Every structure is written in structure tokens, then in C-alpha cells.
């Protein structure tokens, strides 16, 4: 089971894939309109893409045998296509879902289609446009003690995510986890773009309860979405939970967005290296 970063605002997309999956209250289980729930994002800067797919008419699979269907990703510009691999994730005692992944290259300013096709030919699909790349963000450390640093982001609209990312190594247990601290809520708009104040002890505050760990590979992550980006944090969650509340999936539910992202080093004093 692979633990991956989740963009915090984009993680709202994950809620769309779980909408209606409670077996006792499932409003879309017996239907011929909603076949699959597809949710997530395609990132042109990532080496591996992850998409959540749930078969809305099947019981929850806790065995790892797989869902009845094939998930494909197609570049509509050049026809390049790949079949996604599945990985079963457990989110709570009784909640399981499949994340599908591929290492197919995602190009900026291109259009992709994700298709989930059942063995009998029924399918759900979604078309995703990937935005252009953008200027590297710049981090300015605090000028004086007690001041905050600043992350400056210029030349983009539709800021989808900004976060501090780092890794934690648990020395006793001997394993490493990826961690993310959202900072997009602190964004301040300017005529040139955005800037985000960052307290130099932000990582230390988030990890103050942890003992015998190393913190390393600290970086700042910024993602730009395309024109069809929806500001999910501002939307009523009751609306998001409805099958047709917010979705760009044909014959299904959920939402998939395209992003480009940038990562820059974050020289935080909380980082071991």
C-alpha cells in the first residue's frame, strides 16, 4: 500500500469519489446512468499519476481481487494510451477503494481522456485539459528574526494548491512517510499574482508531538489548475455529496482536474538536512 501526497484543496475531489458509496444508503447502486466514480488529478510534473475509481454498482471489495473493469488513459493529441494498474487502499475499518496508477507522461497544454469500461461494455469517462507550465515560485526567507518568510507566485491564475512537503523517518520503526502542510489558505492576492507568508517554525509546530524522527527533503509545492478548476473549499459539502452535484464525468460521478506543478527547496530549520 503506497502512501502518496494529496493536494489539500484537490483532496476535495476524493470526497466526490466516495459520494454515495455507503452500501445502506447508496442512491446510485441500482441504476443505468452512473457506472463508475472517477476522481483525482493529472499532474504534468509528476512521474506517476494516481486516480481513484469506484464501481458504483459493486459491493466494496476487501479482498484485493479488483473491480470489474479496465481503466485507460489516452492522450487525445497523439493517441498514446496506457492501461492503469490498480492498488487497493484501506481508509478506515470498513472503507476500501482502488487507486489506479500509470507512469504515462502527461504533457502541458494537452487533452486526455480517462475511461473506465466494464466487462459488458458499460463505461464512464472524463476529459481533462492540462494547463501550461508557469514561472518558478520564489521563496524569500525571513529578513529579520521573528519575521515570516514569503512564497511568491507570479503569472498564473487558478491556484489549485500550495503546501509544504517533507518526509519523516521514524527511527525506531524504520519506515518513512510523506507529509504535507497546506498553506494555500494563507494566500494573499497581488497585482502580479500571489504571495504566502510562512512562519519559519511551521514544520516544527506540525511535528512537535513526534519523537525520535528525522525530517528531511523539505520543499514547497505549488499547483496551477486549468480553466475548468472549481473552488471546492467554497462549495457546500452537501452539494458535493450529491451524485450530480459537481461532476465532469460522463455516465458517472466524481471530478478530475488537470494541473501543472512546481517544487522548490524549502530551507526550513526543521529539516534535518
For each residue, the residues with C-beta under 8 A, 3 or more apart:
1: 87 88 89 90
2: 87 99
3: 177 178
4: 50 178
5: 163 165 178 180 221
6: 10 11 14 180
7: 10 11 41 160 161 163 180 221 223 259
8: 11 161 163 180 182 184
9: 12 160 161 182 184 232 233
10: 6 7 13 40 41 160 161 223 232 257 259
11: 6 7 8 14 15
12: 9 15 16 232 233 240
13: 10 16 17 39 40 41 232 254 255 256 257
14: 6 11 17 18 39 40 52
15: 11 12 18 19 237 240 241
16: 12 13 19 37 39 240 246 247 253 254 255
17: 13 14 21 37 38 39 40 52 53 54 97 253 254
18: 14 15 21 37 54 95 97
19: 15 16 37 240 241 242 243 245 253 254
20: 25 26 27 28 29 37 56 241 243 253
21: 17 18 26 37 54 56 60 97
22: 25 26
23: 26 29 59 60
24:
25: 20 22
26: 20 21 22 23 29 56
27: 20 243
28: 20 31 33 34 56 57 243 253
29: 20 23 26 56 57
30: 57
31: 28 34 56 57
32: 122
33: 28 251
34: 28 31 37 56 124 243 251 252 253
35: 55 56 57 116 118 122 123 124 251 252
36: 53 54 55 56 69 116 118 123 124 249 251 252 253 254
37: 16 17 18 19 20 21 34 52 53 54 56 124 249 252 253 254
38: 17 51 52 53 114 116 124 126 249 252 253 254 256
39: 13 14 16 17 51 52 254 255 256
40: 10 13 14 17 49 50 51 52 256
41: 7 10 13 160 256 257 258 259
42: 49 51 73 106 112 128 130 256 257 258 259
43: 46 49 106 223 259 260 261
44: 106 107 108 130 133 258 259 260 261
45: 260 261 262 263
46: 43 49 106 261
47: 103
48: 101 102 103
49: 40 42 43 46 73 101 102 103 104 106
50: 4 40 99 100 101
51: 38 39 40 42 71 84 99 100 101 114 256
52: 14 17 37 38 39 40 97 98 99 100 254
53: 17 36 37 38 67 69 71 98 99 100 116
54: 17 18 21 36 37 67 97 98
55: 35 36 58 67 68 69 118
56: 20 21 26 28 29 31 34 35 36 37 252 253
57: 28 29 30 31 35
58: 55 61 67 68
59: 23
60: 21 23 94 95 96
61: 58 64 65 66 67 88 96 98
62: 90 96
63:
64: 61 88
65: 61
66: 61 86 98
67: 53 54 55 58 61 86 98
68: 55 58 118 119
69: 36 53 55 116 117 118 119
70: 83 116 117
71: 51 53 83 84 86 100 114 115 116
72: 81 82 83 84 114 115 117
73: 42 49 81 82 84 102 104 112 113 114
74: 79 80 81 112 113 114 115
75: 78 79 80 81 104 107 110 111 112
76: 79 110 111 112 113 127
77: 107 110 111
78: 75
79: 74 75 76
80: 74 75 104 105
81: 72 73 74 75
82: 72 73 102 103 104
83: 70 71 72 102
84: 51 71 72 73 100 101 102
85: 100 101 102
86: 66 67 71 98 99 100
87: 1 2 98 99 100 101
88: 1 61 64 96 97 98
89: 1 96 97 98 99
90: 1 62 95 96
91: 95 96 97
92: 95
93:
94: 60
95: 18 60 90 91 92
96: 60 61 62 88 89 90 91
97: 17 18 21 52 54 88 89 91
98: 52 53 54 61 66 67 86 87 88 89
99: 2 50 51 52 53 86 87 89
100: 50 51 52 53 71 84 85 86 87
101: 48 49 50 51 84 85 87
102: 48 49 73 82 83 84 85
103: 47 48 49 82
104: 49 73 75 80 82
105: 80
106: 42 43 44 46 49 110 112 130 258
107: 44 75 77 110 130
108: 44 130 131 132 133 260
109: 130 131 132
110: 75 76 77 106 107 129 130
111: 75 76 77 127 128 129 130
112: 42 73 74 75 76 106 127 128 130 258
113: 73 74 76 125 126 127 128
114: 38 51 71 72 73 74 125 126 128 256
115: 71 72 74 123 124 125
116: 35 36 38 53 69 70 71 123 124 125 252
117: 69 70 72 121 122 123
118: 35 36 55 68 69 121 122 123
119: 68 69
120:
121: 117 118
122: 32 35 117 118 251
123: 35 36 115 116 117 118 251
124: 34 35 36 37 38 115 116 249 250 251 252
125: 113 114 115 116 249 250 251 252
126: 38 113 114 248 249 250 252 254 255 256
127: 76 111 112 113 248
128: 42 111 112 113 114 226 256 257 258
129: 110 111 226 227 228 258
130: 42 44 106 107 108 109 110 111 112 226 258 259 260
131: 108 109 158 224 225 226 227 258 259 260
132: 108 109 260
133: 44 108 260
134: 155 156 224 260 262
135: 154 155 156
136: 262 264
137: 151 152 153 154 220 222 262 264
138: 151 152 264
139: 149 150 151 152 198 220 264 265 266 267
140: 143 149 150 152
141: 149 200 267
142: 145 146 147 148 149 200
143: 140 147
144: 147
145: 142
146: 142
147: 142 143 144
148: 142 197 198 199 200
149: 139 140 141 142 197 198 199 200
150: 139 140 195 196 197 198
151: 137 138 139 162 183 195 196 198 220 222
152: 137 138 139 140 193 194 195
153: 137 156 159 162 193 194 195 196 222
154: 135 137 192 193 194
155: 134 135 192 193
156: 134 135 153 159 193 224
157: 224
158: 131 224 225 226 227 229
159: 153 156 162 184 187 194 222 223 224 225
160: 7 9 10 41 223 224 225 229 257 259
161: 7 8 9 10 182 184 221 222 223 259 261
162: 151 153 159 182 183 184 187 194 196 220 221 222 223
163: 5 7 8 180 181 182 183 184 220 221
164: 180 181 183 198 202 203 218 219 220 221 266 268
165: 5 178 179 180 181 217 218 219 220 221 263
166: 178 179 203 215 216 217 218 219 266 268 270 271
167: 176 177 178 179 215 216 217
168: 176 177 179 207 210 213 214 215
169: 175 176 213 214 215 216
170: 173 174 175 176 177 212 213
171: 174 212 213 214
172: 212
173: 170
174: 170 171
175: 169 170
176: 167 168 169 170
177: 3 167 168 170
178: 3 4 5 165 166 167
179: 165 166 167 168 206 207
180: 5 6 7 8 163 164 165 221
181: 163 164 165 202 203 206
182: 8 9 161 162 163 185
183: 151 162 163 164 186 187 196 198 202
184: 8 9 159 161 162 163 187 196
185: 182
186: 183 196 197 198
187: 159 162 183 184 194 195 196
188: 194 195 196 197
189: 193 194
190: 193 194 195
191:
192: 154 155
193: 152 153 154 155 156 189 190
194: 152 153 154 159 162 187 188 189 190
195: 150 151 152 153 187 188 190
196: 150 151 153 162 183 184 186 187 188
197: 148 149 150 186 188
198: 139 148 149 150 151 164 183 186 202
199: 148 149 202 205
200: 141 142 148 149 268 269
201: 204 205 269 270
202: 164 181 183 198 199 205 206 268 270
203: 164 166 181 206 207 215 218 268 270 271
204: 201 207 208 269 270
205: 199 201 202 208
206: 179 181 202 203
207: 168 179 203 204 210 213 215 270
208: 204 205
209:
210: 168 207 213
211:
212: 170 171 172
213: 168 169 170 171 207 210
214: 168 169 171 272
215: 166 167 168 169 203 207 218 270 271 272
216: 166 167 169 271 272 273
217: 165 166 167 271 273
218: 164 165 166 203 215 265 266 267 268 270 271
219: 164 165 166 263 264 265 266
220: 137 139 151 162 163 164 165 263 264 265 266
221: 5 7 161 162 163 164 165 180 261 262 263
222: 137 151 153 159 161 162 261 262 263
223: 7 10 43 159 160 161 162 259 260 261
224: 131 134 156 157 158 159 160 259 260 261
225: 131 158 159 160 228 229 257 258 259
226: 128 129 130 131 158 229 257 258 259
227: 129 131 158
228: 129 225 248 257
229: 158 160 225 226 257
230: 235 246 255 257
231: 234 235
232: 9 10 12 13 235 240 246
233: 9 12
234: 231
235: 230 231 232 239 240 246
236: 239 240
237: 15 240 241
238: 241 242
239: 235 236 242 245 246
240: 12 15 16 19 232 235 236 237 245 246
241: 15 19 20 237 238 245
242: 19 238 239 245
243: 19 20 27 28 34 247 253
244: 247 253
245: 19 239 240 241 242
246: 16 230 232 235 239 240 255
247: 16 243 244 252 253 254 255
248: 126 127 228 255 256
249: 36 37 38 124 125 126 252 253 254 255 256
250: 124 125 126
251: 33 34 35 36 122 123 124 125
252: 34 35 36 37 38 56 116 124 125 126 247 249
253: 16 17 19 20 28 34 36 37 38 56 243 244 247 249
254: 13 16 17 19 36 37 38 39 52 126 247 249
255: 13 16 39 126 230 246 247 248 249
256: 13 38 39 40 41 42 51 114 126 128 248 249
257: 10 13 41 42 128 160 225 226 228 229 230
258: 41 42 44 106 112 128 129 130 131 225 226
259: 7 10 41 42 43 44 130 131 160 161 223 224 225 226
260: 43 44 45 108 130 131 132 133 134 223 224
261: 43 44 45 46 161 221 222 223 224
262: 45 134 136 137 221 222
263: 45 165 219 220 221 222
264: 136 137 138 139 219 220
265: 139 218 219 220
266: 139 164 166 218 219 220 271
267: 139 141 218 271
268: 164 166 200 202 203 218 271
269: 200 201 204
270: 166 201 202 203 204 207 215 218
271: 166 203 215 216 217 218 266 267 268
272: 214 215 216
273: 216 217
